[in-house]
């Protein structure tokens, strides 16, 4: 199993990590406000074109060891 943790923002998009382009499954957690952004899901699909994508909203964003 390979794991990648990244972040996305409406103004920047995804941070420039090496994407696991051949990922089979992506699990994301996001604020409700990010999910309402028109560019969020298309950007996620473009980054992981072959993956099953599953996600949920959070009470806060998870980044590194902080929320």
C-alpha positions in Angstrom: 0.0 0.0 0.0 1.2 3.5 -0.8 -0.2 6.6 0.9 -0.2 10.2 -0.1 -1.5 13.1 2.0 -2.1 16.4 0.3 -4.1 19.5 0.5 -6.3 21.5 -1.9 -7.4 25.1 -1.8 -9.7 27.1 -4.2 -6.9 29.6 -4.9 -4.0 27.2 -5.4 -5.5 23.9 -6.2 -3.5 20.8 -5.1 -0.1 21.3 -3.5 2.6 20.0 -5.8 3.2 16.5 -4.4 4.0 13.6 -6.6 0.5 12.2 -7.2 -0.2 8.5 -7.1 -1.7 8.6 -10.6 -2.4 4.9 -10.6 -4.2 4.9 -7.3 -7.1 2.5 -7.1 -8.9 4.2 -4.2 -8.8 7.8 -2.9 -10.2 8.7 0.5 -10.6 12.4 1.1 -11.8 14.6 4.0 -12.9 18.1 3.3 -14.7 21.1 4.7 -18.2 21.5 3.3 -17.1 24.9 1.8 -14.4 23.2 -0.3 -16.9 20.6 -1.5 -19.2 23.4 -2.7 -16.3 24.8 -4.9 -17.0 24.0 -8.6 -13.3 23.0 -9.2 -12.8 20.6 -6.3 -14.1 17.3 -7.7 -12.9 17.8 -11.3 -9.4 18.6 -9.9 -9.5 15.5 -7.7 -10.7 13.3 -10.6 -7.9 14.8 -12.9 -5.3 14.0 -10.3 -6.5 10.4 -9.7 -8.1 9.5 -13.0 -8.4 5.7 -12.4 -9.4 5.7 -8.7 -12.6 5.0 -6.9 -13.1 8.2 -4.9 -14.7 8.2 -1.4 -15.0 11.2 0.9 -16.6 12.9 3.8 -17.0 16.4 5.3 -15.1 17.2 8.5 -15.5 19.5 11.4 -12.1 20.8 10.5 -9.4 20.1 7.9 -6.8 17.4 8.6 -3.3 18.5 7.6 -0.2 16.8 8.9 -0.7 16.3 12.6 -3.2 19.2 13.0 -6.9 19.7 12.3 
